[in-house]
Each structure stands twice: as structure tokens, then as C-alpha cells.
Amino acid sequence: MVKVLVAGDRGYIGAVLVPILREAGHTVDGLDLDLYAGCDLGPGPEEAGNRPRVDIRNVEPQDCAGYDAVICLAALSNDPVSHLNPAATYSINLDGTLRLGRAAKQAGVERFLFASSCSLYGAAGSEAVTEEAELFPVTPYGETKAMAEQQLALLADDSFSPTYLRNATAYGFSPRQRLDIVVNNLTAVAMTTGEVSLESDGSPWRPLVHVEDISRSFLAMLEAPRHLVHNEAFNIGRDEDNVQVRDIAEIVRQAIPNSKVSLAASAGPDLRDYRVDFSKLTSTFPELHLRWNVSAGVDELARAYTEFGLTYEDFVSSTYVRLRRVRELLDAGLIDDMLRLQPSASLPQSDS
């Protein structure tokens, strides 16, 4: 059993990861600004310690003291949000991550697991890329993940061991749900409008991975012998889940009765086009069998959307789309242009 601090425990992945860590017998506390308070589908995330809201850009070594490991999920995610204010994206995803890493190291924390992203491969094309591939990020989000990995590697030594989990595009149900990621979005729009609406021409390749399998990968690396993961990057996903966006749309169409695929009027090619090789993960962790495929994930999402009564009004609200939520908080003056929480601000629970 280890004592773990999860930065970003109130987010989409964190809400799934915290219970999995606890079920494995670990003690878990959280650290989060909680900009998405109330943006829940169902009961919401488990509590991860009674800690005040903390911006990772303000973390001090004492915030990390007493922990055996720090998991950094905290970030401004995803590509559309990162374009809203690239300076804020760099401030949070790069400067904030490095501040957390340095604080953890100064506090004597040995393990540091960083939620990176396969988006740092960017425009790699249809040839499956390994962890050794050259990086071609095409968005501020991908750029900050690549740079954070490079800078964290400079902190690695005999007493501080970072590991980089390059997650494929996540999907699946979480108590803090998101509808701005491709599988979750297409399933929701099919259920609420009857159309599987594509914003691109459907040709780009995407590697996909279920949020539960991401969480189980974090657990495996947390518990792994140090020499297997020290200063190493791992692509997180399954080879068979490298799919084209149009294939996802067809899976959703087949799963949702009476739905049909349509292209948006502005549909065109997407610069983000990459396939990923996951053989390093499977060879290093042969006992880690990722459980989910896209079809099963779509079925899970459809059940959750039905159980919790997802409506079209929910779909177009700020509740489950990070960019809309951030704009809502900006318009209300609750965060500034660098997405810092303003003094005495009381965050709304969402507009749904």
C-alpha cells in the first residue's frame, strides 16, 4: 500500500482512477481547482480527502509532503480549449506540471506519474508510431505535453522517478462525464438527435482507450518495480483500437437504433491524424490486459445516458463540454484570462 496524491482527481479520468486506486488498497488524496464542480452524470466523483481548491501553478512542496507518489492528471484539456488561450494552456499544462514535479521532488516523493497524451504525435499519419518516434504536435495541448515530458525528464535521478503515460483518446463513462471527446460525443449526439454527426471528413486515424483502462494502467505503473518505469514513456491503449473516425461513427450507428451518419456542412480533413504502436505497454506489462473495446464502450455510454436521462439540452449546455464551461466561467468573471480562480469566487454547479 502506498499513499498517493492525485492532482486532477475531480476530472474525467480522476473520477474513475481514485476508486480503482482505493480498491487496490492504496490511500488516496486529491488536489484540484475543481473548475467543473457539478458537471456530473450521476452521483459525481468520490471525495479524495478534505483539501481546499488548489491550482497546480500554486503548489508548494508541503502540499506533496508525506506521499509516496504523485499522479498528475491536472491539465487544461483538450485541443479546442487549448486554442482558446494558448498562453493559459502553457501556463497550466507546462508551468503547472513542472511546478508540481519540482514540489514533489523537493518533498521527497519518489514516484511521479504524468498523464501525457498520444496527441503529441500530432500529424504522424497512418504509420503506427512507437514511443521513439519524432513528435509532431499540431496544437498547444500536444505541444505542452511534449515539452512537459522533456522537462520532467531533467528532474529524474536516483530519488525521483517520473513516468509518462501517453494516453490514447479517452472514451467511456465517468461520474464527471465529458461529451467533447469523440466516442462520447458521437454516442450522445446520436441518442439526443438521431444523427451521428461528424465534424471532419471521417478519414483521420485515432487511437482510442477506455477511461477505466487508462486508470488500470496508472495502477500498474504505480505498483511496478522502479526499473521498469523510471523515466520511461508508454503509449496507453490497444493496437486494435487504432480506428478511423468514420469507423467510430459506424459503430455508434449500429448501436443506437434509428440513427444515421451525417457530415457537418463544414466537414473537412483534420490535421490530427495518427496511429500508435502499443507493443511496449503489452511487453512490459504482460499481465495488464486492457479490457474495453469501442463497441462495448458505446454500449456502456448508451446505458449510462439512458439511466441518467441525458437530454439534448444537456448536450448543448456547458455541463459536459469543457470549452463551454470555461467560457461560462470567464463570462461570469469567476476566472481571469489565464484561467486563475478569482478571489472569493463561488463556482456555479453548471447550467444544466
Secondary structure as GFF3:
##gff-version 3
##sequence-region A 1 352
A	DSSP	beta_strand	3	7	.	.	.	ID=ss1
A	DSSP	alpha_helix	14	23	.	.	.	ID=ss2
A	DSSP	beta_strand	27	31	.	.	.	ID=ss3
A	DSSP	three_ten_helix	56	58	.	.	.	ID=ss4
A	DSSP	alpha_helix	61	64	.	.	.	ID=ss5
A	DSSP	beta_strand	69	72	.	.	.	ID=ss6
A	DSSP	alpha_helix	79	84	.	.	.	ID=ss7
A	DSSP	alpha_helix	86	89	.	.	.	ID=ss8
A	DSSP	pi_helix	90	96	.	.	.	ID=ss9
A	DSSP	alpha_helix	97	106	.	.	.	ID=ss10
A	DSSP	beta_strand	111	117	.	.	.	ID=ss11
A	DSSP	three_ten_helix	118	121	.	.	.	ID=ss12
A	DSSP	beta_strand	125	129	.	.	.	ID=ss13
A	DSSP	alpha_helix	140	153	.	.	.	ID=ss14
A	DSSP	beta_strand	161	167	.	.	.	ID=ss15
A	DSSP	beta_strand	169	171	.	.	.	ID=ss16
A	DSSP	alpha_helix	182	193	.	.	.	ID=ss17
A	DSSP	beta_strand	195	200	.	.	.	ID=ss18
A	DSSP	beta_strand	205	210	.	.	.	ID=ss19
A	DSSP	alpha_helix	211	223	.	.	.	ID=ss20
A	DSSP	alpha_helix	226	229	.	.	.	ID=ss21
A	DSSP	beta_strand	232	236	.	.	.	ID=ss22
A	DSSP	three_ten_helix	239	241	.	.	.	ID=ss23
A	DSSP	beta_strand	242	244	.	.	.	ID=ss24
A	DSSP	alpha_helix	245	255	.	.	.	ID=ss25
A	DSSP	beta_strand	260	268	.	.	.	ID=ss26
A	DSSP	beta_strand	274	276	.	.	.	ID=ss27
A	DSSP	alpha_helix	279	284	.	.	.	ID=ss28
A	DSSP	alpha_helix	294	307	.	.	.	ID=ss29
A	DSSP	alpha_helix	312	316	.	.	.	ID=ss30
A	DSSP	alpha_helix	322	331	.	.	.	ID=ss31
###
